[in-house]
Amino acid sequence: MTTGHRIRSMHTTGIVFHWPRLYDLLVWALTFGRERAYRERLADLARLVRGESALDVGCGTGGLAIVLRQRLGPSSSVHGIYPSPEMIAMAHVSA
């Protein structure tokens, strides 16, 4: 997640979460409090190496993007995309 970019609101169809705290609580409950381990496992499956770039489509509050950024290091580029400005704002705060 990079900072300093404008957050643009676009119209979408389908189910879009606009409540980041509720989303995080739901993810915590669905993973039985093991969200970090779940994100780490997803990062393992991606098999990315330091310096590579990643795009997390449907990033929610940025949990996976944050794990990827920590793994890939400062020379990498990690971005998350989600149709809710509230969720992206929370991801920026968390990063």
ChimeraX commands (.cxc) that place a marker at each C-alpha (Angstrom):
marker #1 position 0.00,0.00,0.00 radius 0.5
marker #1 position 1.42,3.33,-0.94 radius 0.5
marker #1 position 0.48,6.57,0.71 radius 0.5
marker #1 position -0.16,9.90,-0.93 radius 0.5
marker #1 position -2.49,8.63,-3.63 radius 0.5
marker #1 position -5.93,10.08,-4.03 radius 0.5
marker #1 position -8.82,7.84,-3.07 radius 0.5
marker #1 position -11.39,7.92,-5.85 radius 0.5
marker #1 position -14.93,6.73,-5.34 radius 0.5
marker #1 position -16.49,4.76,-8.18 radius 0.5
marker #1 position -19.90,3.21,-8.58 radius 0.5
marker #1 position -19.93,-0.58,-8.44 radius 0.5
marker #1 position -22.47,-3.34,-8.42 radius 0.5
marker #1 position -22.57,-6.31,-6.12 radius 0.5
marker #1 position -21.78,-6.61,-2.44 radius 0.5
marker #1 position -19.30,-4.02,-1.25 radius 0.5
marker #1 position -18.37,-3.65,2.43 radius 0.5
marker #1 position -18.28,-0.07,3.67 radius 0.5
marker #1 position -17.68,-0.88,7.34 radius 0.5
marker #1 position -14.00,-1.74,7.87 radius 0.5
marker #1 position -14.26,-2.56,11.58 radius 0.5
marker #1 position -17.19,-4.92,10.97 radius 0.5
marker #1 position -15.27,-6.50,8.08 radius 0.5
marker #1 position -12.20,-7.07,10.25 radius 0.5
marker #1 position -14.37,-8.57,13.00 radius 0.5
marker #1 position -16.05,-10.88,10.48 radius 0.5
marker #1 position -12.68,-12.02,9.08 radius 0.5
marker #1 position -11.40,-12.59,12.62 radius 0.5
marker #1 position -14.46,-14.73,13.44 radius 0.5
marker #1 position -14.32,-16.71,10.19 radius 0.5
marker #1 position -10.63,-17.50,10.71 radius 0.5
marker #1 position -11.12,-18.29,14.42 radius 0.5
marker #1 position -8.75,-15.47,15.34 radius 0.5
marker #1 position -6.02,-16.72,13.01 radius 0.5
marker #1 position -6.26,-14.08,10.30 radius 0.5
marker #1 position -2.52,-13.37,10.35 radius 0.5
marker #1 position -1.71,-17.07,9.87 radius 0.5
marker #1 position -4.25,-17.21,7.04 radius 0.5
marker #1 position -2.66,-14.19,5.32 radius 0.5
marker #1 position 0.82,-15.67,5.82 radius 0.5
marker #1 position -0.32,-18.91,4.18 radius 0.5
marker #1 position -1.76,-17.00,1.22 radius 0.5
marker #1 position 1.53,-15.13,0.87 radius 0.5
marker #1 position 3.38,-18.48,0.91 radius 0.5
marker #1 position 1.17,-19.75,-1.91 radius 0.5
marker #1 position 1.96,-16.66,-4.03 radius 0.5
marker #1 position 5.68,-17.61,-4.01 radius 0.5
marker #1 position 6.78,-14.02,-4.46 radius 0.5
marker #1 position 10.39,-13.04,-3.79 radius 0.5
marker #1 position 11.91,-9.84,-2.43 radius 0.5
marker #1 position 11.73,-6.96,-4.87 radius 0.5
marker #1 position 8.76,-8.30,-6.86 radius 0.5
marker #1 position 5.49,-6.40,-7.10 radius 0.5
marker #1 position 2.00,-7.48,-6.08 radius 0.5
marker #1 position -1.58,-6.35,-6.64 radius 0.5
marker #1 position -4.22,-7.43,-4.12 radius 0.5
marker #1 position -7.58,-7.17,-5.90 radius 0.5
marker #1 position -10.42,-7.07,-3.38 radius 0.5
marker #1 position -7.98,-6.18,-0.60 radius 0.5
marker #1 position -10.57,-5.29,2.04 radius 0.5
marker #1 position -8.69,-3.52,4.83 radius 0.5
marker #1 position -5.33,-4.54,3.38 radius 0.5
marker #1 position -4.34,-7.51,5.57 radius 0.5
marker #1 position -2.72,-9.51,2.77 radius 0.5
marker #1 position -1.17,-6.45,1.12 radius 0.5
marker #1 position 0.47,-5.53,4.44 radius 0.5
marker #1 position 1.92,-9.04,4.85 radius 0.5
marker #1 position 3.20,-8.96,1.26 radius 0.5
marker #1 position 4.79,-5.54,1.74 radius 0.5
marker #1 position 6.63,-6.76,4.83 radius 0.5
marker #1 position 7.90,-9.84,2.97 radius 0.5
marker #1 position 8.84,-8.17,-0.29 radius 0.5
marker #1 position 10.77,-5.27,1.20 radius 0.5
marker #1 position 11.14,-1.58,0.41 radius 0.5
marker #1 position 12.19,-2.09,-3.23 radius 0.5
marker #1 position 8.87,-3.79,-3.99 radius 0.5
marker #1 position 5.59,-2.28,-5.04 radius 0.5
marker #1 position 2.45,-3.59,-3.34 radius 0.5
marker #1 position -0.97,-2.14,-4.12 radius 0.5
marker #1 position -4.46,-3.00,-2.96 radius 0.5
marker #1 position -7.70,-2.22,-4.73 radius 0.5
marker #1 position -11.22,-2.26,-3.30 radius 0.5
marker #1 position -14.37,-0.35,-4.35 radius 0.5
marker #1 position -15.05,1.13,-0.89 radius 0.5
marker #1 position -13.15,4.30,0.10 radius 0.5
marker #1 position -13.77,3.47,3.78 radius 0.5
marker #1 position -11.97,0.13,3.44 radius 0.5
marker #1 position -9.04,1.66,1.57 radius 0.5
marker #1 position -8.76,4.40,4.19 radius 0.5
marker #1 position -8.49,1.73,6.91 radius 0.5
marker #1 position -5.86,-0.11,4.86 radius 0.5
marker #1 position -3.80,3.10,4.65 radius 0.5
marker #1 position -4.02,3.57,8.42 radius 0.5
marker #1 position -2.99,-0.06,9.02 radius 0.5
marker #1 position -0.05,0.08,6.64 radius 0.5
marker link #1:1,2 radius 0.2
marker link #1:2,3 radius 0.2
marker link #1:3,4 radius 0.2
marker link #1:4,5 radius 0.2
marker link #1:5,6 radius 0.2
marker link #1:6,7 radius 0.2
marker link #1:7,8 radius 0.2
marker link #1:8,9 radius 0.2
marker link #1:9,10 radius 0.2
marker link #1:10,11 radius 0.2
marker link #1:11,12 radius 0.2
marker link #1:12,13 radius 0.2
marker link #1:13,14 radius 0.2
marker link #1:14,15 radius 0.2
marker link #1:15,16 radius 0.2
marker link #1:16,17 radius 0.2
marker link #1:17,18 radius 0.2
marker link #1:18,19 radius 0.2
marker link #1:19,20 radius 0.2
marker link #1:20,21 radius 0.2
marker link #1:21,22 radius 0.2
marker link #1:22,23 radius 0.2
marker link #1:23,24 radius 0.2
marker link #1:24,25 radius 0.2
marker link #1:25,26 radius 0.2
marker link #1:26,27 radius 0.2
marker link #1:27,28 radius 0.2
marker link #1:28,29 radius 0.2
marker link #1:29,30 radius 0.2
marker link #1:30,31 radius 0.2
marker link #1:31,32 radius 0.2
marker link #1:32,33 radius 0.2
marker link #1:33,34 radius 0.2
marker link #1:34,35 radius 0.2
marker link #1:35,36 radius 0.2
marker link #1:36,37 radius 0.2
marker link #1:37,38 radius 0.2
marker link #1:38,39 radius 0.2
marker link #1:39,40 radius 0.2
marker link #1:40,41 radius 0.2
marker link #1:41,42 radius 0.2
marker link #1:42,43 radius 0.2
marker link #1:43,44 radius 0.2
marker link #1:44,45 radius 0.2
marker link #1:45,46 radius 0.2
marker link #1:46,47 radius 0.2
marker link #1:47,48 radius 0.2
marker link #1:48,49 radius 0.2
marker link #1:49,50 radius 0.2
marker link #1:50,51 radius 0.2
marker link #1:51,52 radius 0.2
marker link #1:52,53 radius 0.2
marker link #1:53,54 radius 0.2
marker link #1:54,55 radius 0.2
marker link #1:55,56 radius 0.2
marker link #1:56,57 radius 0.2
marker link #1:57,58 radius 0.2
marker link #1:58,59 radius 0.2
marker link #1:59,60 radius 0.2
marker link #1:60,61 radius 0.2
marker link #1:61,62 radius 0.2
marker link #1:62,63 radius 0.2
marker link #1:63,64 radius 0.2
marker link #1:64,65 radius 0.2
marker link #1:65,66 radius 0.2
marker link #1:66,67 radius 0.2
marker link #1:67,68 radius 0.2
marker link #1:68,69 radius 0.2
marker link #1:69,70 radius 0.2
marker link #1:70,71 radius 0.2
marker link #1:71,72 radius 0.2
marker link #1:72,73 radius 0.2
marker link #1:73,74 radius 0.2
marker link #1:74,75 radius 0.2
marker link #1:75,76 radius 0.2
marker link #1:76,77 radius 0.2
marker link #1:77,78 radius 0.2
marker link #1:78,79 radius 0.2
marker link #1:79,80 radius 0.2
marker link #1:80,81 radius 0.2
marker link #1:81,82 radius 0.2
marker link #1:82,83 radius 0.2
marker link #1:83,84 radius 0.2
marker link #1:84,85 radius 0.2
marker link #1:85,86 radius 0.2
marker link #1:86,87 radius 0.2
marker link #1:87,88 radius 0.2
marker link #1:88,89 radius 0.2
marker link #1:89,90 radius 0.2
marker link #1:90,91 radius 0.2
marker link #1:91,92 radius 0.2
marker link #1:92,93 radius 0.2
marker link #1:93,94 radius 0.2
marker link #1:94,95 radius 0.2
view
